[in-house]
Amino acid sequence: MKGYIQVYTGNGKGKTTAALGLAVRALGAGKKVFIGQFAKSKHYSELETIDKLLKNITIRQYGMGCFIFEKPQEEDILAAQKGLQEITQIIESDEYDVIILDEANIAVYYNLITVDELIKAIRKRNERTEIIITGRYATQEIMDFADLVTEMKEIKHYYQQGVQARVGIEK
């Protein structure tokens, strides 16, 4: 079966959640999944679930903390670069059927990695490998390169009323 390149982008909620849903679906079909999370280092509830229940999903984080409201530091850039090197090796290994590059669009947007580096890494995949790229601010190059692009559009969000991310729902 041919694998495709999917992008989940936009300002709406649900990009990572959609990718995780695809990961669970792939696992149910006997596929092996790798999730590389750029710019993330916090503990999210999905990490617990994957660790306890979903042994055929491997997840790694390539971030130093949350810098979204600040300028990335040198260590943020180094963590993302190291992550992309590791992910490139994982792509080349052909060990996984589905590879999710969570927040890779954010990593490009904040110049942690370049769009050319990301596309070069993805081009090393076996044609059966499905690649999912998530995160706001997908570049036109990434969207043109992809086979499927979904934009999550925010219509209304309780965050505007001061509701912070809730454990088990947003984190």
Secondary structure as UniProt FT lines:
FT   STRAND          5..9
FT   HELIX           15..28
FT   TURN            29..30
FT   STRAND          33..38
FT   HELIX           45..53
FT   TURN            55..56
FT   STRAND          57..62
FT   TURN            68..69
FT   HELIX           74..93
FT   STRAND          98..102
FT   HELIX           104..109
FT   TURN            110..111
FT   HELIX           115..122
FT   TURN            123..124
FT   TURN            127..128
FT   STRAND          130..134
FT   HELIX           140..145
FT   STRAND          148..151
FT   HELIX           158..161
FT   TURN            167..170
//
